[in-house]
Every structure is written in C-alpha cells, then in structure tokens.
Amino acid sequence: MEDGFSEDQFFSVAQDLVSTVHGVAQNVQAELMLRALAVSVFRSSFDTLEMVLEDHKSAVKQFAEQTISVWMPVLTEVLSSKLPPRESQPEVYKGMIALKVQVVKVT
C-alpha cells in the first residue's frame, strides 16, 4: 500500500486541500508554526504537480494559475512583514522565521 495519493486521487482533492491550507496560512490568529506547516503542505502539492506535469499539462497549468493567484497575497504579506524583536518574543520570532522560510521555498 502506498503512503501518498495517486494522480487521479490528487486531482480529485487538490483544490480542497490547497483551499484548506490557504485558510490556515492566511489566518493571522493561528500559531506561526501551524501557518508555516500549511505553507509547507502547499509547496508539497506543487511538488506533486511537477511529477504529473508531463501527463496532465493542461490540468496542472489551470490548477497552478488559479492557485497562485489566490496564494500570492498571503506569500507577499509574509515576506514583507517585519520580524518581532528576538529578545522580547523568542517563540514568535522563531515562528515567523519558520513561516518566512517556508514562503521562500515556495517562491
């Protein structure tokens, strides 16, 4: 038994998956590490798209264009946000670093 999605399974759930993790990633009330994990899951979905690109070019292109347009404001906001003071808020600082690193990996 495989641990991952098949190509058909991925396309059947991809939109819901990306939409759900987008909701977490853009939620400024969520813990920063959780938001970073959501961005990581988003990035992993694009890794899967790369694997199926050759056989599903039009579906991958359509999905990517729709998804990126929704995600760009979140990614831009994270990259442009300032880091909190390291000394006064070490956990928040670490969380923001983790979030920014995941965003950079996407871009």
Buried (B, 14 or more C-beta within 10 A) or exposed (E): EEEEBEEEEBBEEBEEBBEBBBEBBBEEEBBBBBBBBBBBBBBEBBEBBEEBEEEBEEBBEEBBEEBEEEBEEBBEEBEEEEEBEEEEEEEBBBBBBBBBEBBEEBE
